[in-house]
């Protein structure tokens, strides 16, 4: 692996769940354990939505909502990560969030330009994860002017970014290395790709295997955004396969149409997710809280608001129930495919993790929509009576939703 690890991914903009997944990814990098927090904040997100100084966002949702809106338009949201070994980071004086901010600001245009994004159209958000052994920074970036375009990124692009960042980051060390090798002064000034390759190889020889484990972890972070406990995934997989066995062989797999035994197993699995997966619980509570805040704009007594809260909890449980059933549908579909049985045996935990991510994506999207509704509701004319506001609320509260 390289002395500097650079990885870049994106979700295809045509996928229905991409906007919610991008929103969830920004939430993850901003708030996960190990994220270096902004001063007096519960998150660590900073970046630029327009040219100028780097801004520490007051709320990570500022950037997440912008990314979500651009995703809805079909723009490609690139997810990247830059990582060093711990002693290399110390050598580069990357000791706190401010130093990482300066570092990525110095190199963000290399990342943007190699991806064909002009300075005036670049928007990005980043967070530092001070992970022991491989401190790293996540950067989500996009072209605010671009609509739908071919999202394919040739592997040569992230490789070119990595090489250029090495040249710029380790210029003095590479020049010193070149002098040791008695290379020509002209070649030293150019810091050619060949010289960079030799420099990397020398670093690897001194520290064999130093970056391998870190690179694997970073790969998983970019792909999944979350890492769930093995025992939770194993238990969830068991529950999904048990639920599959309770399903009727014919007909649609929809919660309302399930036999009683299957409904009870589905409800039990929802309770398991809420108890054992903290990210699901947080998303669930955020959705209910957002809906309650919207309702609070129109409420005229507390008992009505409590009644609405219980209703919203049932809604969120139904969303989770249908995400659980989507996992069961995946099992049913694979059972019918050639070699599907073998795949199911070897990918039980993977199917469970994908089901959790689907649930998180769905809840994140819906919570975000409710937060938008809350902001819109605050702009209603002040002279409207609470009864009139309540009528508007009841008329519009479920418009456009099917769970």
Buried (B, 14 or more C-beta within 10 A) or exposed (E): BBBBBBBBBBBEBEEEBBBBBBBBBBBBBBBBEEBBBBEEBEBBBBBBBEEEEBBBBEEBBBBBBBBBBBBEEBBBBBBBBBBBBBEBBEEBEBEEBBEBBEBBBEBBEBBBBBBEBEEEBBBBBBBBBBBEEBBBBBBBBBBBEBEEEEBEBEEEBBBBBBBBBBBEBBEEBBBEBBEEEEBEEEEBEEBBEEBBEBBBEEBBEEEEEBBEEBBEBBBEBBEBBBEBEEEBBEBBBEBBBEBBEBBEEEEEBEBEEBEEEBBEBBBEBBEBBBEBBEBBEBBBBBBBBBBBBBBBBBBEEEEEBEEBBEBBBEBBBBBBBBBBBBBBBBBBEBEEEEEBEEBBEEBBBEBBBBBBBBBBBBBBBBBBBBBBBBEEBEEBEEEEEEEEBBEBBEEEBEEEEEB
